[in-house]
Amino acid sequence: GRESTKREEAYSRFYSSVILSGGCSQIKGLGEALESRLNKTKPPGVHRTSVMVNPKDKNSASLAWSGGCIVANVECWKEVFVRREDWLARGVQALHERVCFPW
């Protein structure tokens, strides 16, 4: 139904654009390893995951802020928010029911 289509769209968006930045992103091979793992575990309907490590055209000092701005404006992101009362009632299970990635 409509709910599963929205979820598949959210998965596709989250899996298709992953950016690693900061000190740990400089670990040799981390980007390739993460991309490989995500491509092996991606849900059906997600075509391919692409991981960028410290994009050259972006100021790494402002990437977290820029990402936060983007997330705040993406409509499907609101579907993964966990309300305080849900967290208090069900704890981490409330998050497991909403997120796109296995953990």
Number of C-alpha atoms within 10 A of each C-alpha: 5 7 8 9 11 13 17 17 14 21 20 20 16 16 21 19 12 17 16 18 16 12 8 9 15 13 8 9 9 15 20 14 12 16 18 15 12 20 17 11 10 19 16 9 11 17 11 16 21 17 20 16 16 18 12 8 6 10 10 15 10 9 17 13 11 14 11 10 11 11 13 12 10 11 9 17 15 11 12 16 12 18 10 9 10 13 13 11 10 10 13 12 11 18 16 14 10 13 17 18 13 9 5
